[in-house]
Amino acid sequence: MPKFSYSAFDVNGRERKGSIDAASSDDASAKLRSQGLFPTSLAEQAAKQQQAKAASKKATSASPAAGPKKPPMVFGSVIGTKGLAIFTRQLSTLVQAGLPLLRSLEVLGRQEKNVAFKWVVDSLAENIRSGGTLSDGLLQHPAVFNRLFLNMVRAGEAGGKLDVVLGQLAKFMEKAERIKGKIKAAMIYPIIIITVAVLILVGLMMFVVPKFKMIFEDLLKGAPLPALTQLVLGVSDFVKNNILATIGIVVLFVFAVKLLRKTKAGLRLMDRMILRLPPTGDLFLKAAIARFTRTLGTLMASGVPILQALLITRETSGNSVLADAINVVHDRVKEGDNVAGTLEGTGVFPAMVTSMIEVGEETGQLPEMLTRIADTYDDEVDNTVAGLTSIIEPVMIVFLALIVGTIVIALFLPIVRIIQLLS
């Protein structure tokens, strides 16, 4: 029976070379595919060396060109979380369809419009082409792929479930992006209203109130003004005469807040205020718990050990208060304690979360239970966002009415005295 030399890729995208006995090249190709290998070249060992070289040259010329040697100049992020989620979903779909990992990356690299991210994808493909793994390539781009992404891919490669893990990772990123979008949408309306209110207030103080001040000085002849009117006129004078100082104070305040967040104590203080600030504190807490449970559940379902999963979850929690609590859980679990009791002791997580995790530990289905908790809290976030959206509109209207109404009353009181004097 003839013997064929082959070059092929396995399901993880690694290149394999060897020989196989088969009646024909088609039979050899079928045998390789039944072993989970995808042949790229196949030739009888009795063929001439010149034919082998020609086939090798043809395969080399047919392979896509490697990515650029130098990365393009990039300002800001190479790709956003939404774009990365789309890439992960596309890669998961191609791999699950049976396409080799290298071929999948080559397809995605050719269709990528973002030049910077195209270079990253081509770099991943080139790394696999040279015999490396996908996780090795991800490790070279820490600004694009975080530790969560890297460790889930490593777990998938180690367990031979890369296609499944990529699907879980894509689903996780899509859900996280959906929740983030809902929270941003809920915050857009109040931000717009507050911005409009500030602009109206500045316009009244700089252009309208000074006109009334001139009228009051002419008609009242130095008569004392009501206290509310004096307050409004004083604020107007300050804003008009110190507009640059006012802008500087606002900029300085924003800079101070950012500087405070760079310190550990300041970050903890502000994150604690965010979680306790009514009425949005409950929303941010539920979103953070959903993110924590989904991340931990996804990592454990992918085969990542719980201690390593807790460390990764701590770094991706997005809130220092939760990160401190997760760090305590990690240390206690390392000493042999269970997850549920330690979470309850932190005082951050609600009783419903700890009780469901306790059930998951007792039944041996902790990853599934964590995912259920995340789904439950995602629904809670949806309901909270809907409730806040319905409440914010009347609250903002009342807020604007109070601001404008106070200025109108302050300007109307002296007008009443002027009418009395004229009569």
Buried (B, 14 or more C-beta within 10 A) or exposed (E): EBEBBBBBBBBBBBBBEEEBEBEEBEBBBEBBEEEEBBBBBBBBEEBEEEEBEEBEEEEEEEEBEEBEEEBEEBEEEBBEEEBBBBBBBBBBBBBBEEBBBBBBBBBBBEEBEBEBBBBBBBBBBBBBBEEBBBBBBBBEBEEBBBBBBBBBBBBBBBEEBBBBBBBBBBBBBBBBBEBBEBBEEBBEBBEEBEEEBEEBBBEBBBEEBBEBBEEBEEBBEEEEBBEBBEEBBEBBBEBBEEEEEBEEEEEEEEEEEEEEBEEEEBBBBBBBEBBEEEEBBBBBBBBBBBBBBBBBBBBBBBBBEBEBBBBBBBBBBBBBBBBBBBBBBBEBBEEEEBBBBBBBBBEBBBEEBBEBBBEBBEEEEBBBBBBBBBBBBBEBBBEBBEBBBEEBEEEBEEBBEEBBEEBEEBBEBBBEBBEEEEE
